[in-house]
Structures are given as C-alpha cells and as structure tokens.
Amino acid sequence: MCMLRESARLAAEATFFLCLLALLLLAGYHVYELLGGAFIVGTVATRSMEPDFPAGSLVLVKRVYPDEVAVGEVAAYSYPQSPRYTLFHRVVGVEGDNLVIKGDAVQNIDLVPRDRVHGVYVLGAPHVGSLRAALAFDPLLAFSVASVLLVLYLLRGELKHSEKA
C-alpha cells in the first residue's frame, strides 16, 4: 500500500513538473511574440571574439535598423555567401554603406554591407550556447538530458524524505 502511494506521489510530481515546463515554454513563446521578434538568440561559434565572448557563448541580440549600428558595438550579421550562419564581430569603422567589422581576437577586417546586419549584442552567457546547440541538433540527447533532470528532480524529494526519517 505504501509503495503504491509513493508511486502515485512520484507520478503526480512528474506530471506537475512536465506541466510546469510546458507552461514555461508556452510563456516564453508568447513573450517572444509580444516583443515582435525584437530579439535573436544565437551561439558564438568561433574563438574570434575571445576573451569577452568565448566560443559556445549564448548571446541575445536586439534587432535594429542597420543605420543604427555604431562603432564599438558587437553586430550580428551574415555573409551573402552563407546567409544561414550568423556571425558576431565588433564594428570598428564605417566605409560608405559598409561596416568595417573585426573579431576582438583576430587581425582580419571585413567589410559587411549594412543590409546584412541583423542587430547588436545585448546580453550573453558564456558556454551556455554549446549546450543549446547540442540539444537542438540531437533530439535524443535533448530527451536524455530532460529525462536525467526529471529523475534527479524526483530523487531530490526521495533524499529529503529519507533524511527526515
């Protein structure tokens, strides 16, 4: 009887946790929609912006009009040759309709047409983007991580319960 009651409690906690997770995801989606897609979340892929932005950093980019980007800001942009990939480099100058862009840790300077700029850096979290990228790339890994987190959450309650006994 006690084991059945314990199983029911664990099932209820798991259901509650999954419902809470679903609500958080739904709320996050609605906040994004309310902001009108004003922000982009990206991952720094290379070491060109170290030490301020290590490879694997998660960055939040505010969408702005290309003519609002100022020298000194970190811009998110894409090359015409590979529009799927967003790069993050510092604006070091302006030449006509192009921004002069450079990674902090490299000497190369690139000219980027203003219309290729998506926005400017607002906020970042070092190394968090690597986990985000791995989970987005591999659904099985995402499921595995979620499962482990759920088990740890459930065990946390068991450990607290056994400490009281």
C-alpha positions as CSV (number, residue, x, y, z in Angstrom):
1,M,0.0,0.0,0.0
2,C,2.8,2.4,1.0
3,M,4.7,1.6,-2.3
4,L,1.5,2.3,-4.3
5,R,1.1,5.6,-2.5
6,E,4.7,6.5,-3.2
7,S,4.4,5.7,-6.9
8,A,1.3,7.8,-7.2
9,R,3.1,10.7,-5.5
10,L,6.0,10.4,-7.9
11,A,3.7,10.2,-10.9
12,A,1.9,13.4,-9.6
13,E,5.2,15.2,-9.2
14,A,6.4,14.2,-12.6
15,T,3.1,15.3,-14.2
16,F,3.3,18.6,-12.3
17,F,6.9,19.1,-13.5
18,L,6.1,18.4,-17.1
19,C,3.0,20.7,-17.0
20,L,5.2,23.5,-15.4
21,L,7.8,23.0,-18.1
22,A,5.1,23.2,-20.9
23,L,3.7,26.4,-19.3
24,L,7.2,28.0,-19.2
25,L,7.8,27.1,-22.8
26,L,4.4,28.5,-23.8
27,A,5.0,31.7,-21.8
28,G,8.5,32.1,-23.4
29,Y,6.9,31.8,-26.8
30,H,4.3,34.4,-26.0
31,V,6.8,36.8,-24.6
32,Y,8.8,36.4,-27.8
33,E,5.7,37.1,-29.9
34,L,4.8,40.1,-27.7
35,L,8.2,41.5,-28.4
36,G,7.5,41.1,-32.1
37,G,10.6,39.1,-32.7
38,A,12.7,42.0,-31.5
39,F,15.5,39.7,-30.3
40,I,17.6,36.9,-31.8
41,V,19.3,34.3,-29.7
42,G,22.5,32.9,-31.1
43,T,25.6,31.0,-30.3
44,V,29.2,32.2,-30.8
45,A,30.7,29.5,-33.0
46,T,34.4,30.5,-33.0
47,R,37.1,32.0,-30.7
48,S,37.4,35.2,-32.8
49,M,35.7,37.3,-30.0
50,E,37.6,36.0,-27.0
51,P,38.1,36.7,-24.2
52,D,34.8,38.6,-23.9
53,F,32.8,36.1,-25.9
54,P,34.2,32.6,-25.6
55,A,33.2,30.0,-28.3
56,G,29.9,28.5,-27.2
57,S,28.6,31.6,-25.6
58,L,24.9,32.2,-25.8
59,V,24.1,35.8,-27.0
60,L,21.0,37.9,-27.1
61,V,20.9,40.3,-30.0
62,K,18.5,43.2,-30.3
63,R,17.2,43.7,-33.8
64,V,18.0,47.2,-35.0
65,Y,17.9,49.1,-38.3
66,P,21.3,48.8,-40.0
67,D,22.0,52.5,-39.8
68,E,21.6,52.4,-36.0
69,V,24.7,50.3,-35.5
70,A,27.5,52.3,-34.0
71,V,31.3,51.9,-34.0
72,G,32.3,49.8,-30.9
73,E,29.1,47.7,-30.8
74,V,29.1,44.0,-31.5
75,A,27.0,43.3,-34.5
76,A,25.2,40.1,-35.6
77,Y,25.4,39.7,-39.3
78,S,25.5,37.2,-42.1
79,Y,27.7,36.8,-45.2
80,P,25.9,36.8,-48.6
81,Q,27.7,33.5,-49.3
82,S,26.2,31.8,-46.2
83,P,23.1,33.6,-45.1
84,R,22.1,30.7,-42.7
85,Y,25.0,31.5,-40.4
86,T,25.0,34.5,-38.1
87,L,28.4,35.9,-37.1
88,F,29.2,38.2,-34.1
89,H,32.0,40.8,-34.5
90,R,32.8,44.3,-33.3
91,V,32.2,47.3,-35.6
92,V,35.5,49.2,-35.9
93,G,34.5,51.7,-38.6
94,V,32.2,52.7,-41.4
95,E,33.1,52.9,-45.1
96,G,30.1,54.2,-47.2
97,D,27.3,51.6,-47.0
98,N,29.6,49.0,-45.4
99,L,30.5,48.4,-41.8
100,V,34.1,47.6,-41.0
101,I,33.9,44.6,-38.7
102,K,36.6,42.7,-36.8
103,G,36.8,39.9,-34.2
104,D,38.5,41.0,-31.0
105,A,41.0,38.2,-31.1
106,V,41.9,38.3,-34.8
107,Q,43.6,40.8,-37.1
108,N,41.3,40.2,-40.1
109,I,39.0,43.1,-41.0
110,D,35.8,42.5,-43.1
111,L,33.6,44.9,-44.9
112,V,30.0,44.0,-44.4
113,P,27.1,45.6,-46.2
114,R,24.7,47.3,-43.7
115,D,21.8,45.3,-45.1
116,R,23.5,42.0,-43.8
117,V,23.4,43.3,-40.2
118,H,20.6,41.7,-38.1
119,G,21.2,43.6,-34.8
120,V,23.5,44.4,-31.9
121,Y,24.7,42.4,-28.8
122,V,22.7,43.0,-25.7
123,L,23.4,40.1,-23.3
124,G,25.4,36.9,-23.1
125,A,26.1,33.8,-21.1
126,P,29.5,32.1,-21.6
127,H,29.4,28.4,-22.8
128,V,25.6,28.1,-22.5
129,G,25.2,28.2,-26.2
130,S,27.1,24.9,-26.7
131,L,24.5,23.0,-24.7
132,R,21.7,24.8,-26.6
133,A,23.3,23.8,-29.9
134,A,23.8,20.2,-28.9
135,L,20.2,19.8,-27.7
136,A,18.8,21.4,-30.8
137,F,21.0,19.2,-33.1
138,D,20.2,15.9,-31.4
139,P,16.6,15.2,-30.2
140,L,17.7,12.0,-28.5
141,L,20.3,13.9,-26.5
142,A,17.6,16.5,-25.6
143,F,15.3,13.8,-24.4
144,S,18.1,12.1,-22.4
145,V,19.0,15.3,-20.7
146,A,15.4,16.1,-19.9
147,S,15.0,12.5,-18.5
148,V,18.0,12.8,-16.3
149,L,16.8,16.1,-15.0
150,L,13.4,14.7,-14.2
151,V,14.9,11.7,-12.4
152,L,17.2,14.0,-10.4
153,Y,14.2,16.1,-9.5
154,L,12.3,13.1,-8.3
155,L,15.3,11.7,-6.4
156,R,15.7,15.1,-4.7
157,G,12.4,14.5,-3.0
158,E,13.3,11.0,-2.1
159,L,16.6,12.1,-0.5
160,K,14.8,14.8,1.5
161,H,12.3,12.2,2.7
162,S,14.9,9.7,3.7
163,E,16.9,12.4,5.6
164,K,13.8,13.2,7.7
165,A,13.4,9.5,8.7
